[in-house]
Amino acid sequence: MIGSKCWGFVVLFAVCVEGVTQEKLNGSSLTPTSVMKTAVDGLLGRLLHERSREFIVEIRRGTESDYFKVIGEGVAGQPVRVWAGSGVSAAQGVMTFLKYMCHASVSWEADLLGRLPAVWPKGIIEKQILHRYRHYNNPCVFSYSYAFWTWHRWEREIDLMALMGVNMALVLEGQETLWRQVYMELGLTDEELEDHFAGYAFLAWGRMGNIERWGGPLSRHWMQERFEIQKKIVKRMREFGMLTVLPAFSGHVPKGLLRLFPDANVTKLPAWGHFSEPYTRTYFLDPKDPLFVKIGKEFIRKVILEMGTDHLYLSDPFNEMTPATSNLTYLADVSRSIYRSLTKGDPQAIWVTQGWMFFSDEDFWQKPQAKAYLTSVPQGKMLVLDLAAEVYPQYERLESFYGQPFVFCLLNNYGGVRGLFGNVGILMKNLQEAQQYPNSSMVGTGMTPEGIGSNYVIFDLMSEMSWRSNIENVAEWAVQYSRRRYGARNKKLEEAWKLLLASIYNCSQPIRFHGRFIPLMRRPTLRPKTKIWYFLKDLVMAWDLLIHTAKGHQRNRNICEIKRHGLNVTAARDRNEILLPLSGFKPSGNESRVQKKKNQKCRGQTKGKKRTYDSDGHVLKEELDLFDEETYKYDLVEVTRELMQIAAATLIKRLITSYRNGDVPAVEIHSIQLQDLIKDMDILLGSNPVYLLGSWLQSASVWANDTKEHSLLRRNALYQISLWGPNGEILDYAVKQWNGVMMKYIAPRWGAFSSSLLSAMKAGIAFDEAKFKNYVFETVEKPFAENVNTFFPPTPQGDPVKLSVRMYNKYRPLFTRRKLMKQYMKLVMKAEE
């Protein structure tokens, strides 16, 4: 019912959009089916290597909706056959088959593809795609996550987008090359453009007109290299049948434009994000000025000349920037002028705009202002991204955007910060309500995080909403997720994921940025903000289950090792050696025939060779070593990291309470404990490749063309994840729980805080927080952001499983039954109120 309702509107939308083909609206553009098939075959080769030959893909465009159908014969030597309406749906069909028939998974963090069955399971998966658009990307993610990506990493992401069913995405790389051409042709100089473009790690906000110059100047080498990657991205996306949303002119111009056109209607916008000039109060060209259409038209012309077009263009003139006036005529004229500038360059243009401003500046964008702005463009010629609709949907307040088509988007992540977080219950509720909204203009779903790389489970769930109307039983979905995450049925791991999705991933409160509630990662203060929206006992129980699974496998591995060397298991257990990594044992070289059989059995077990399958080919029982799976190793570290940061909040609270009580020895003890925990986190995070400051810095440095640019790139990378601006204007918004960050940024800050508290206590004076802020800025924060020389390892060190178990043994006692029950009762009472 929901699907047919959505499609009913899509037919209306197709009528409204003149000149756009039905193929375009189906999301497969005009890409030939043979090209899409080749793209999918290439993806399968990169994903499955030699086994990709066991899939036969056929693209057949549907007459109305997109679809996929995948058939496994369950017979040795027989291929898996895939039929789909586009390259994207074919890729999504393959991924759905691998997930639900083969217990396999692919994600940002890690893949599990090494346990595929020798014979593909018998079964049919057939789905109709419910939504016309399945959107991806947020302008901010191009700086928080994609800032320094090479083509190799982009190729991987585009593959993942296809596997998730994405058929429309923002593609904003390298546009400065074209802007430079446009402005140089108008007569601006390179020096004037250097003052306009934001720096390497801050381009997203320069493009949206929030800042300029900060982090620059950009080198021409960088601009051209990023533009070459942009062209590769666009080409590959279209090969899959994806629609590319390309940049357009929003009115933000260099100051130098006034030198050439002194009579142009240019105004200075308000300051943004606590920045001061010369980095903010950017220049905005009034859309009614004839120069606006001239610049917009020329830019679109160059975009099409270099990259072709799918007729979708992003333009956001007022992203977190308040318009000069709330006058309805002015707002309508602005909207009409932007649309006119697009159609002058491309008569078939559709204006894509973020609905974020309607939420972030809701006081300004009341219904009359929003209606004037939205309805001044022909209906169907504007596509609104309801950017954080999982928590803050705007379509209802604005009456389905007054008829303009919109995409219901999941944002979830702000600043690329780490921390387990999700809103599964609210997401499902709000999505259903959007689909059932009377006369809804919803035409798709989207995923728009500011940063990627964590909490993939939420985005995996959202990606399935393209072919599901709802997920009624989240607990059962969690069980299925666990099986494909680890490649086997394990009751402990299944229960762990049920607990995670029912607790920390099921926030029912309107939390916009969960990172601000992680006191360990914020500048120290006597008034830290903390918030736990779930029963902590459930998260701790999930941790228990994950760790006990690790301990069980470690025990089995050690027993095998002991037996293999002819030692006595009971004696080893009595000596508490079963859970310890064994070392120093050497085979005698004169093993008996019986002993060799025992050794072979143990080796087989530790390599995960022995399996029992059910009739459908699923792994029923498996004597395997999860330690070999990157998915399991990542999840162990991730959940352990989460509990350690919560433990840190407890220590911080004790530290502050001891200060208020005037207890000097207690402050000293808690300071030492906190420093010890931070050091342990640094060690733990250093064992997994996704948590390395060294990797982030290395990815930035490879783009340097000389020593000067190397230093500038590195400063960009460090400032973004710490001070953000030159004086901490958006301090810690994008701070990362990474190896290297913990010891060189977080530990010194808390050390300085503890020392300041102790000094104040011993001197008998009050702690001066303003003085401390200045001190920690000068001695810790700015030196960290300016550190262009210190080497940080770009590769992991240590065993993540053993380290996770070690941290669990050390910090689990902090979560006493009394503490957990106290927090449980507090939340229950709050809910009852």
N, C-alpha and C positions, 0 to 999 in steps of 0.2 A: 504493500500500500504506500509506504513512504517513498520507495523507489519510483513508482509510477507517478506520484504526485510531483516529485522533483523533475521528472522528465517532462511532465506537462508544462512546467514553466520554461524548461529549456527550449521547447518548441516555440513558445512565445518569444523567448530571447532571440532565437534564430531569425524570427520574422523582423525583430527590431533592428538587427544589425545588418544594414545593407552592405552588400559587396563581400561579405565573409561567407565562405563556403561551408557546407555541412561537414566536410572533412575537417575543416578548421575547428569547428565546434566540437567535433568528436575527440579532439585532442591529438590527432595523428597528423595534423597539418596536411601538406600535399606530398609528403615523403612517399616515394614508390614502395610498394610492399616488398619488393626484392631488396631494397636498401635496408628496410627495417629488419628483414630476416637476417641479412648479413651482420647487422649490428648486434642482434640477439645471439647469433652464433659466436661472434667475437666475445661477447660477455661470458657466455658459457665456457668458452675456452679459457678465459682468465680465471673463472670461478672453479671449474671442475677439471681443468686440464685434459688429460687423455679421455676421461669419461664423458666429456662434452659430446663426443661422437655418438653417444648412446641416446641422444635427444634429437628428434626430428621436428622442426618448427615450421609451421605454415601460417602465414598471415592472410586472413580473409576479412576485409572490411565488412562490418555489419551495416545493415540498412538504417538502423536507428542508434542503438547503444553499443558501447564497447563491451567486450567479453573475453573470457579465456576458458579453454577446455583442455584438460590434461589427462591422458590415459596411460596407466601403467599396466602391462600385461601380466606381470608376476611370473614370467617364463624366462629362463636363462637365455641370453642372446637376443632377446626382444627389446627394441628401443622404447623409450617413453615418447609418446606423440603429443604434440602441443599445437592447438589451434587457437588463434586469437585475432582480435580486430585491429590490433596495433602492435608495434614493437614493445611498447611499455607494458601492455596487458599480457603479452607473451612472457616477458621477463617476470612479471608478477605472478603469472600462473605457475611458472617453474619454481619460483620461491615458495609459493603456497604448497606445491607438491612436496618440495624438500622439507618444509616445516612440518606438515601434518601427516605425511606418509613415510618420511625417512628420518624424522627426529634430527634435523639439521638446522643450523642457524647462521645468519650473517648479521653483523652489527658494526657500529662505529668502534666498539671497544675490542672485539675479538670475534673470530669465526669458529664454528664447529662443523667441519666438512670432512674430517678424516675417518668418520665411522659410518659412511654410507654403505647400505647393504650391497652385497655382491650381485644380487638379483633385485631389480627394481620392484617394489611392492605392487601388487595388483590392486587397482582402484581407479575411480574416476573423480576428478574435481572439476566442477563446471560452475562458473559464476558470471552473472551479469554485473557490469560496473554501474553503480547507482548514480554516480556524480560525474558531470561533464568535465569539471576541472579538479585536478588533484595537485594543489600548488605546493611549492617548496621555496624556502629562503626568506630571509629578513635582511634589509640593507645592512644592519649592524653585524651580521655574521661574516660579512666579507672582510671585516677588520678583526673581530674577536676570535674567529677560527680560521678563515681562509687567507689571512693577510699575507702569508709567505709560502703558500702552497705552490708546488711544482705541478707540471702537467701530470706526472705519474700519480700524485695524490688526487688531483682532480678527476682523472680517469676512474679511479677507484670510487669516488663519490658519485659520479654520474651512473656508474654501474649500480651502486646501492640505491640511488634514486629510482632507477628503472625497476629494480627488484621490489621496491616499496610501492610501486604503482604511480609514481609522480609523472605527470604529463605536462606540467607548466611550472616554470621556475624563473626567478630573477637571475639575470646574468649581467653583472655590473663591473667586471674586471676591466682594467686598462683604459677606461673611458677618457682619462686625462690626455691621452694622445690625441684624441679627436677634439677635445675642448681646446687644446693648445693650437691646433690647426685653425679652428674657428676664430679664436681671439687674435691670433697672429695675423690672419687675413684682414681683420678689422683694424689692425695697426697697433695692438698692444705689444709690449716687449717681454722678453723672458724674465727680466727682473720683476715686472709687474705681476707676472703669472706665478713667480716663486712666492710672492707675498699672498697669493690667493689660494693655491693648492695646499691642502693639509698634508701632513707627513705620512709615511709609509704605514704605520699602524693606526692612523686616525682618519683615513680617507673617507670612511663611511659618513662621518659627521661633517666633513668638508663638503661632500656631495649634497648633503641635506641642508647646507647653509647654516649649520650651528656654529662652526668655527672656521677659521682660515689660518694658514701659515704654520700653526703649531705642529712641530715634528718635522718640518721641511728644512731645506727645499728638496723636492723630488728631482732625481736625475733623469735625464732623457733616456738613458739606458734602461732604468727601471720602467718608465712609462711604456717604452716600446716592447720590452719583454713581457710585461703584464698584458699588453694589448694582443700580442701573439698568442698568449694562453687563452685570452677571451675568444679569439676566433676559433681556436681548437674546441673550446667548450661548446660554443654555438653549433659548430659543425657536428660534433658527436651527439649532442642533444637532439638535433633535428634528424639524425640518422635513426634514432630510436622512435621518432615521431613525437617528441616533446615540443611544446611551444616555448619559445624564448621570450621573456619580458625584458626588453632592452631599455637603457636609460634615455631620458628626455630632458628638456630644459624646464627648470622649475622657477627661474627668475633670479637665482643667486649669481651675482656677477662680481668680477674683480673691481677694486676701487679705481684701477687705471682706466676703466671705461669712461669715467667722468672727464678724464683728460681729453678724450677723443669726442665725446658727446656731452658737453657741459650742460646742455638743456634737457638731457634725458631725465625722466621722472624716476629718480633713484632715491630710496630712503634707507636709513640705517635701522636695522632690526634691533630689538632689545637684546641685552646680554643673555647668554645661555650657559647653564651648568656652572654658575659661579665663576666663569672665566671673566677676565677683563681684557681691555684692548692692549695690544693690537690683535689678539687672537679671537675676539668675538665682536659683536655688533657688526655683523656682516652686511653687505650691500644687496638690496633687493630692488630689482627693476620692475616697476609697475606693469602688470600684464596688459594694461590698456595702451601703454606706450608702443608706437609702431616698431621700435627697435626690438621689442620682445618677440614678435612674430618673426622678424628677420633672423634673429639669433636661433630661435627654436627651429625654424624651417631649415636653416643651413646645417644645424647639428643633425637633425633627422636625415637629411640628405646624405651626409657623410656616413652615418650609421648604416643606412641601406646600401650605400655603395660598397662599404667594406664587409658587411656581414649579411646582407639580405635582410628580410624581415618576416615576422609572423604577425605584424601589425599591432603588437601589444607593447605599450611604452609606460614606464614608471615615471610619475611626476608628483612630487610632494612639496608644495611651496611653503607649507606651514607645519612641518614636523616639529613639535615642541617649540614652535615659534608663534606667538599671537599676532594675528593680522592687525594692520594699522587701525582699523575701525570695524565695528560690528554692523555697520550700515548694510542693509540687505542688498541694495543696488550695487554697492561696491563688491560684495562677495560674489554676486551673480556675474558681474562683469569680469572679475578675476577668473572665475571658472570658465566662462565662455572664451576668454582670451587664450587661456592655456590650451583648451581644446582646439581653437582655431590654429594655434601655432603648430599643433600636431598634424592636423589635417592638411595644412599647407605643405608639409613635407611628405605626408602619406595620407591620401584621401580616405583610405580604409582604416585609419588609426583608431584604436581603442585605448582609452586612457585608463591605466591601472593606477590606483591610489591606495595608500594605507589608511585604514580607518582609525589608526592609533590616536590621531589628534582629537577625535571626538571623545575619546576616553581621557587622555592626558590633560586636555584643556576643556573639560566638560562645561565649566562655568561659562566659557566664551561661546562654545558651540551648542547653544540652546536650539530647540527645534526650528524656530524661524531662520536662524543663521545657517544651520545645516541644510535645511530644505532649499534655501536660496542657492546655496553652493552646489548641491547635488542635482537639482532639477534644471539647471541652466545648460546642461549638456544633454543632447538627445538620449532618450532612454535606450539602454543597451550599448551605448558608446562609452560608458564608464564602468569599470569593474572595481569594486571596493573589497579590499582585504580586511575583514573584521579580525584584527590582528591577534587579540588575546581573548577570543570568544569562549574559551574553555572556562574562564572565570568572569570576564568583564564583557559579555556580548553587547554590542551597540545596536544591532539590527532592530531589536524590539523597541528600544527608546526612540529610535529614528524611523519607525514604521517601515521596516525592511528597506531602509535607505531610500525611502520614497520611490521605490520601483526600480532603482538601479541594481543590477545583478551584484551579488556579493558572495564571497567565499568565507566559510566558517573555519577559522584558523586556531591551531593550538600553538601557544608561544612557549610556556613552561620555563624556559631558561633565560635569565637576564645576565648579561656580562660574561657569559661563559664560565660562571662560577661552578664549583663542584658542590656536591651535597645531594643525597637522595631526596627526590621531591616529585610529587605528582598529584593530580586531582581526578583520579579515575572516576569516582562516583559523580562528581559535578560535571566532568567532561561528557559522560554518557547522557546525563540528564539534559544538559544544555544543548547538546547536539540533536537529541531527539526533539526537543522543543523547537529548535530552529527548523528542522525538517517538516514539522507539523504546523508551523506558524501559518495562519490564514493568509492566503495569497502571497506566500513567501517568494522572494526573488533570489533565494539561495541557489547557486549553481555549482557548488563544489565544496570540498574540504581542503584544508591546507595545514602545513607544518611550518611555523615561522619562528624558531628559536633564535635568540640573539647569539648564542654560541652552541656548538654541538660537541659531542664526545662523551656525554654521560646521560644516564637515565634513558637509554635507548628503548627500554621496555615500554615506556609510555608512547614513544613514537611508533614502535612496532604495532602496538594496539591501535593507534590512530590510523595507521596505514591500512589496516583491515577494514576501516569504516568506509572505504571506497566500494566494498562489495558486501558488507554486512549492514543491516539496518540498526543493529544494536548488539551489545554483548550482555545478555541477561544474567549469566552466571560467571562472574569475574573469577571466582575461586576455581572453577573448572578450567577457565582460560589460563590461569596461573599454573595449574598442573601441566597443561599442554606446553606452556612456555618453558617450564623446568625441564621437561623431557627433551625438547629440541635444543635447549641451552646446553645440556650436558650429554645428550645422545643416549640416554638410558632412563629407565624408570627407577627412581630412587625415592622412597617415601619421605626420608628426612629432607631431601632437597625440594621435593614437591611441597611439603608443609612449610618450608622456609619461604618459598615464593608466595604461597597463599597468605602467609603472615605479612610479608612485605607489601603486597598489593592491597591488603586490607588496612594497613596502618600508615606507614610513612609515605606511601604512594597514593593515599586516599585522603588528601587534605580537603576538608569541607569549608575552610575559612578563606576569605578573600585576601590571600597573601600575594602581593605583587612581586616581591623580590626576597626570596628566602635567604639569600646570602647575608642580609643585614642582621640575621638572627644567629649568626655563627660568631660569637664573641672572640674566639681565638684568632680569627682572621681579620678582625677590625682593630683600629688603633685603640690601645688600652684606655679605659675610662673607669671611673668609679660607678658609672651607671650603664653597664653593658645591657644590650637588648638580647633577650632570649625568648624563644617561642617553640614549644613542642606541641604539635597539633594532633598527636596520635598517642596511643597507649605505649609508653616506652617498653613495657614488659613484652609486647609483641615483637618489637625490633630486636630486643635482647634475645628472645627465644629463637628468632630467625638466625641470629648470630651463633647461638648455641648449636643449632642444627647444622649449619655450614661448617663450623669448626669441628664438631664431633664426627662429621663425615670425614673430614681431613684426618683426624686422629685415628679413626677406624682404618682408613687406607694406609696410614703410616704404620699402624700396628701390624696389619697384614703383611706389609712390605718387609718390616723388620723381622717378623716371625719367619718369613720365607728366607730372609738373609741368614738368620741364625741357623735354620735347618740346613741350608745349603752348605754351611761351613761345619756341619756336624756338631753343633753346640746344643745344649740342653735348654729348651724353651722355658720350662718352669723356673730353672735357676736364673735365667736372664730376666724373667718377669719379677722374681723376688729381688733382683738387684736394680729394678726399675729401669731396665735397658730397653724394654719393648718399644717405648715411644721415642727413644733417642735415636738420632741418626748414627748408624754403626760405621766405624772406621777402623782401619788397621787389620781387618780380616783378609787373609790371602789364601786362595785355594792351594792345597798341598801339591797339586799336579798329579796325584796318584789316586784319583777318585775311583771308588768302586762303581760297578754298573748300576747298582741300586741308587747310590748317591747321585750319579749323573742324571738319572730319571727325575729325582727330586729337584735337582737344580734346574732342569729343563722346565718342569712344571712351574716352579717359582718364577723363572724368567718369563714364561708365557703369561703368568698372572700379572706381573708388573708391567708388561707391555700391552696389556689389554687385549689379549688374543681370544680369550674364551667367552663365548656368547651363547645365549639361548633365545630363540626367536619364537614369537607366536605365529598363528596361521597367516597373519597379515604382513609378516616380515618385520614387525617391530621388535626391538630388543626387550625381552622380558626380564632377563637376568644377565648380568654381565660382571664377570670378575675382572675388573679393570682398575687402572690407576688414574684417577681423575687428575692427579698432579701433572699429567702430560697435556691437559687441555687448557688452552689459554682462556677460555670462557670461565672456567672454574677458578683459575688463579686470579683472574681479574675480579671476579665477584667476591672472593675471599678478602682481597686487599680493599676493595671498595666498601664493603660492609664493616670491616675492621676499622678502616679510616673513619667512617661515620660515627662509630661508637667511641673512638678515641677523641674525636672533636667534641663529643658530648661529655666525655670524661673530663676534657680540658675545661669545659664550661663549669663543671662542678668544682674543679680546683681553683678556677678564677673567682668563683663565688666565695669559696673558703678564704682565699687570699684577701679579698675585699672585706669580708666579715671580720677577719682577724685584725685588719688595719683599723676598722671602726671600733673594735673592742680594745685597741691599744696593746695587742699581744704581739710583741716583737718576735719572740722565738717562733710563733706559729706562722707569721708572715715569712720568715726565713725558710721554714720547712716547706711551706706551700710553694714558694718561689722555686726552690730546688726541684720539687716534684713536677712543677709545670715545665721547667726547662728540660727535665728528663723525658717527659712525655713528648715534647716537641722534637727532641732529638730522635726518639723512637719513631715518631711519625715520619721524619725525614728518611730514616733507614728503611722503613716499610715501603714508603712511596717510591724509593729508589730502586725497588725490586721489579717494578712494572713499567713498560715503555711509555704508557700514556700519562705518567705523572712526573715527567722530567723537565725541569727548567732548561737543562742542557739541550734537549731536543728542540724546544721552542727557539732558543737563541741560535742554534745551528741552522734551523730552517730560515731564520732571518739573515744570517751572515752569508749564506750561499748566493744571495742576490747582489752582494757588494761588487762594485766595479773597481774600487780602489780602497785604500786604508781609511780615508775620510768617510766614505760612504759606509764602510764596515762599522765604524764607530756610531754613525748616525742611525743605522738600522738597529744596532744593538740597543741604543738608548731608547728608540721607539718601542722596541719589544719589552724593555724593562719598565718604562714609564707606564705603558698601558696596563700592566698587571699590578701596579702599585699606586703611584700618585695620580696617574691619568693625565693631569695637567701639570704645568711647571711648579705650581704651589699647592698641589694636592686638591685641586678643584673638585674632582670626583673621586676622592680617596677610596681605595679598596673596592670600588664597584666591580672591577674585573680581577680581583686578587685570586690567585690559584693555590690550591693545596697541592703543591708540587715539591718533589725533592729539590733542594737548593733554595727554594723560597722559604721553606720552614726554618732552615738554619741561618740564612743570611738576611732575612727580613723579619720573620715572625719572632724567632727566639730573641734577637737583640732588642726588639721593641718591648717585649714583656720583661726582659732583663732590666731595661732602663726604667720601666714602670715600677717594678719591685724595689729597685734601688732608690727611686724617688720617694716611694712610700716610706721605706726604712729611714731615709735621711730626715724626712719630715717628722716621723715619730721620735727619733732620737733627739731632734732639735726642739721638740715640743711645739711644733707649728703645724698648721693645716697644709695638706697637700695642695699645691698650686697647679691646677689642671691646665690653665692657659700657658703657664711657664713650661710645663711638661710637653705640651703640644709643640711649642717652638723648639724645645730641646730635641725631641725625638725626630722632628722633621730634619733638623740640621745634622744630627749625628747618626741617624739610622736610615730614614726613608729616602732622602735625597741622595746620599752616597750609594744606596742600593740601586736607584734608578740611573745613576751616572756611572755605574761600574762597567766599564767596557773591556776590562782585562781579565777578570777572574774566570777560570775555566770551570764549567759545570759538566759532569758526565752526560753525554747524549745517549748512552746505552745503559740498560738496567744492570744492577748489581745485587747479588743475593738471591736466595730462594724465597719466592713470595709465599709459598705454603708454610714453610717452616717459620718464617717471620710472622705470619698471621697468627699461627698457633702460639708463638712466643708472646706476642702482644696480648692475645686473648688470656693466656695464663696470668699475665701481669696486671691487666686492667679490668678483667671481668669481675673481680671481687669488689670493685667500686660500685657495681650495680647490685646492691643488696636487695633481698626480698622486701625489706621494709621500705627502702627508697622507691622501688618500683610500685608497690601497693599505694604508697603515699601519693605518687604522681597519678596513678590510676584513679583513685578516689577524688582527687582534685579536679580532674577532667570530667568525671561523671557528675560531680556536683555542679560544675560550671554548665554542663549540658542541660541539666535539669532546671537550672535557673533560666 
